[in-house]
């Protein structure tokens, strides 16, 4: 069975975009791959975070993963910080990276272009840790959004560089981007990705939003003056975004939806999308509350951390031997 790995930072609240663009795929893949999914809390501290908020977000994130359908019997779910080998391999990957490579990475490049100050060294070097995350488990595939493919490409470059210098030890991973729903956009600015850090709360639907409020956000979503329901991301990004949300949550194809809406206006579309989102969030949050109340998260993480640590330690020892760190037989 091939291996798949992904991680998500426990910063901010999970959005509908996170579910459609990532978590939904995890649920589909868990029957097909040996899945490793980790909470990337080491990546979370590249910016200043409140400890209480980080702890709560981490717990909510795990509960929401489970509520969305992640099966801990099929998936290895763990905390990145509990598997210390990630940080150690991350340093080794940092020492095999070049400044120019890291300067081209999106987050650092965007922040420096805007003239932001107080950028941490962690924000500059975190792609090396991300490469370590991926390479540690010999991942064949890494499901990513379209804006995250460069991280997998860096992991591939570092794996090739390491293998060339020391001999084959790392598998080259492939990015896997879903064809539909890879990117959900802001409801208020449909040319911008729906984000946990969105400034306008009306633009983002969080998975723990009140379902009625989420429905109202759909009603106020920005569309256009064309007046025709069709999938045209270039000329009608707002309408296309609503269609992507609807097809992702309902399972009905976009072509079928568009066909049903011949001669109908945006108001009718928004009403249907709003109702689908309302029902989805209502059901999800009921399962989330049940998981939180059950106290099962601690045991799931304990098992996941133990399994991940065993595999990570085995890989790290091979790496250290190749480099020349081990002198005792």
C-alpha atoms as one frame of an Amber mdcrd trajectory, in Angstrom:
protein
   0.000   0.000   0.000   1.353   3.445  -0.915   1.851   6.103   1.739   0.222
   9.510   1.937   1.017  12.276   4.414  -0.368  15.689   5.275  -0.349  18.163
   8.133  -2.287  21.258   9.083  -1.408  24.111  11.403  -3.584  24.648  14.496
  -3.721  28.406  13.956  -7.060  30.123  13.628 -10.259  28.216  12.975 -10.755
  25.558  10.342 -12.794  26.857   7.440 -15.125  25.360   4.896 -12.240  25.845
   2.462 -10.012  23.632   4.628 -12.653  20.921   4.592 -13.328  21.012   0.851
  -9.719  21.542  -0.176  -8.054  19.081   2.176  -9.959  17.176   4.859 -12.588
  15.832   2.467  -9.827  14.254   0.410  -8.288  12.647   3.510 -11.549  10.844
   4.163 -11.611   9.507   0.613  -7.964   8.466   0.673  -7.883   6.681   4.043
  -9.185   3.455   2.507  -6.652   3.564  -0.337  -3.403   4.619   1.347  -1.365
   4.209   4.496  -2.230   7.668   5.817  -0.195   9.823   8.206  -1.864  13.042
   9.306  -0.240  15.306  11.848  -1.096  18.519  13.651   1.708  20.858  12.583
   2.109  22.755  15.838   5.848  23.315  15.300   4.917  25.286  12.205   2.349
  27.246  14.197   4.973  29.112  16.227   6.691  30.779  13.250   4.468  33.678
  14.333   3.511  34.756  17.846   0.635  32.670  19.180  -1.278  32.664  22.445
  -0.585  29.360  24.284  -4.182  28.918  25.449  -5.495  29.594  21.965  -2.995
  27.184  20.413  -4.021  24.440  22.843  -7.741  24.969  22.177  -7.281  25.163
  18.417  -5.283  21.933  18.480  -8.009  20.101  20.379 -10.720  21.509  18.112
  -8.741  20.572  15.020  -8.407  16.940  16.072 -12.071  16.698  17.044 -13.135
  18.220  13.732 -10.934  15.816  11.770 -12.647  12.936  13.537 -16.078  14.501
  13.118 -15.450  14.878   9.383 -14.918  11.119   9.153 -11.241  10.478   9.801
 -10.927   6.941  11.210  -8.075   6.536  13.748  -8.071   2.805  12.985  -7.106
   3.580   9.399  -5.073   6.775   9.827  -2.057   7.543  12.005  -2.988  10.837
  13.651  -0.349  12.547  15.782   1.074  15.785  17.131   4.192  16.963  15.339
   5.796  18.259  18.550   5.422  14.839  20.213   7.645  13.246  17.555  10.938
  15.021  18.240  12.611  13.435  15.220  10.805  15.944  12.997  12.774  18.842
  14.457  16.075  16.959  14.205  15.563  15.976  10.578  14.330  19.503   9.939
  17.737  20.850  10.989  19.481  18.382   8.702  17.279  19.495   5.802  18.023
  23.142   6.661  21.729  22.413   6.317  21.099  20.968   2.862  19.000  23.913
   1.661  20.195  27.036  -0.114  19.248  30.602   0.779  17.966  31.253  -2.740
  15.540  28.341  -2.523  14.036  29.588   0.714  13.860  33.193  -0.480  11.584
  32.045  -3.294   9.090  30.364  -0.989   5.707  32.075  -1.059   5.176  33.121
   2.564   8.598  34.677   3.026   8.570  36.230  -0.435   5.131  37.804   0.057
   5.878  39.196   3.499   9.196  40.728   2.462   7.595  42.209  -0.663   5.051
  43.946   1.570   7.854  45.318   3.712   6.705  43.520   6.853   9.013  43.667
   9.855   9.556  41.172  12.657   9.772  38.190  10.296  11.212  35.283  12.263
  13.980  32.960  11.172  11.434  30.175  11.626   9.224  31.671   8.918  12.216
  31.662   6.596  13.344  28.108   7.303  10.041  26.322   7.986   9.935  24.819
   4.452  12.965  22.727   5.491  10.984  21.347   8.429   8.064  20.723   6.095
  10.369  18.755   3.816  11.461  16.704   6.825   7.815  16.074   7.721   7.205
  14.643   4.268  10.430  12.682   3.786  10.369  11.106   7.247   7.614   8.655
   6.317   8.594   7.888   2.703   5.409   9.526   1.492   4.437   8.641  -2.064
   1.846  11.421  -2.211   1.134  14.667  -0.378  -2.357  16.107  -0.932  -1.953
  19.870  -1.226  -3.764  22.947  -2.471  -2.474  24.614  -5.594  -0.541  27.177
  -3.544   1.312  24.500  -1.550   2.842  22.515  -4.418   6.134  24.398  -4.105
   6.693  22.850  -0.664   6.495  19.361  -2.132   8.834  20.439  -4.924  11.367
  21.627  -2.331  11.060  18.298  -0.514  11.774  16.506  -3.790  14.793  18.719
  -4.477  16.219  18.119  -1.015  15.612  14.381  -1.274  17.424  14.237  -4.605
  20.301  16.320  -3.233  20.650  14.143  -0.153  20.402  10.918  -2.141  23.038
  12.129  -4.592  25.466  13.001  -1.804  24.959  10.055   0.529  23.157   7.317
  -1.356  19.464   6.524  -1.766  17.509   6.911   1.439  14.580   9.247   0.678
  11.626   8.540  -1.578  10.618  11.384  -3.910   7.048  12.447  -3.059   4.438
  13.604  -5.541   1.964  16.456  -4.916  -1.677  15.469  -5.286  -4.144  18.270
  -6.039  -7.871  17.539  -6.310  -9.487  18.607  -9.587 -12.575  20.136  -7.974
 -12.587  22.098  -4.763  -8.819  22.471  -4.585  -9.307  26.092  -3.636 -12.327
  27.804  -2.088 -12.383  31.573  -2.250 -13.552  34.340   0.058 -17.280  35.031
  -0.142 -16.551  38.766  -0.146 -13.485  38.754  -2.397 -13.774  35.703  -4.670
 -10.347  36.285  -6.171  -8.742  35.644  -2.782  -8.481  32.274  -1.022 -10.835
  31.645   1.891  -8.457  31.828   4.823  -8.360  31.279   8.560  -6.772  34.738
   8.786  -9.415  36.532   6.692  -9.910  40.125   7.879 -13.582  40.278   6.855
 -15.567  37.685   8.852 -18.294  37.666   6.194 -15.828  36.240   3.701 -15.048
  33.060   5.619 -17.191  30.217   6.923 -15.588  28.480   9.897 -16.546  24.890
  10.621 -17.618  25.922  14.117 -19.643  28.928  12.949 -23.280  29.039  13.948
 -25.001  27.314  10.983 -27.582  30.088  10.670 -24.855  32.730  10.522 -23.034
  30.697   7.885 -26.215  30.577   5.812 -26.461  34.351   6.028 -22.861  34.696
   4.856 -23.787  32.753   1.729 -26.743  35.071   1.127 -24.428  38.107   1.221
 -21.749  36.532  -0.998 -20.385  38.738  -3.774 -21.429  37.685  -7.287 -21.583
  39.860 -10.440 -23.939  41.697 -12.801 -23.929  39.099 -15.599 -26.963  37.348
 -14.165 -26.306  33.878 -15.586 -25.464  30.863 -13.419 -22.469  29.279 -15.101
 -19.019  28.025 -14.137 -16.597  30.710 -15.334 -13.868  31.334 -12.716 -12.278
  34.127 -14.751 -15.313  36.285 -15.485 -17.636  35.067 -12.711 -15.430  34.081
  -9.752 -18.137  34.611  -7.132 -20.750  32.429  -8.818 -18.120  29.810  -9.676
 -17.063  29.721  -6.021 -20.661  29.050  -4.927 -20.944  26.291  -7.520 -17.727
  24.702  -6.255 -19.032  24.731  -2.679 -22.333  23.201  -3.775 -20.807  20.422
  -5.877 -18.303  19.592  -3.129 -20.921  19.241  -0.381 -23.763  17.726  -2.410
 -21.854  15.448  -4.779 -23.864  16.702  -7.746 -21.740  17.645 -10.750 -21.295
  21.296 -11.713 -22.730  20.589 -15.174 -25.881  19.173 -13.605 -26.230  22.123
 -11.239 -25.737  24.662 -14.036 -28.313  22.827 -16.145 -30.859  23.062 -13.312
 -30.266  26.795 -13.015 -31.024  27.752 -16.596 -33.245  30.819 -16.382 -32.836
  31.149 -12.611 -31.101  33.935 -10.711 -28.333  34.176  -8.161 -30.760  34.502
  -5.258 -32.090  30.996  -5.808 -28.551  29.613  -6.058 -27.491  31.336  -2.842
 -30.532  29.950  -1.043 -29.704  26.371  -2.062 -26.004  26.711  -1.225 -26.914
  28.290   2.109 -29.220  25.417   3.036 -26.637  22.793   2.064 -23.977  24.561
   4.146 -26.406  24.928   7.073 -27.169  21.200   7.121 -23.533  20.221   6.677
 -22.382  22.364   9.615 -25.272  21.259  11.834 -24.454  17.577  11.360 -20.695
  18.141  11.669 -20.954  20.127  14.891 -23.209  17.515  16.491 -20.517  14.893
  15.880 -17.805  17.329  17.072 -19.565  17.918  20.405 -19.976  14.185  20.922
 -16.252  13.568  20.324 -15.196  16.349  22.701 -17.466  14.949  25.408 -16.207
  11.378  24.943 -12.602  12.113  25.957 -11.269   9.812  23.220  -8.773  12.309
  21.778  -6.005  11.582  24.315  -5.939   7.864  23.577  -6.057   8.385  19.805
  -3.077  10.743  19.995  -1.143   8.417  22.296  -1.401   5.554  19.813  -0.660
   7.798  16.847   2.361   9.384  18.516   3.812   5.980  19.439   3.507   4.608
  15.911   4.857   7.760  14.252   7.784   7.917  16.681   8.851   4.346  15.904
   8.888   4.969  12.168  10.510   8.391  12.483  13.298   7.091  14.704  14.108
   4.293  12.277  14.378   6.742   9.383  16.381   9.277  11.399  18.954   6.681
  12.428  19.486   5.760   8.782  19.995   9.425   7.916  22.464   9.972  10.771
  24.427   6.916   9.726  24.650   8.160   6.153  25.882  11.583   7.256  28.516
  10.153   9.597  27.005  11.066  12.955  27.110   7.482  14.270  30.551   6.211
  15.242  29.521   3.458  17.629  28.615   0.075  16.187
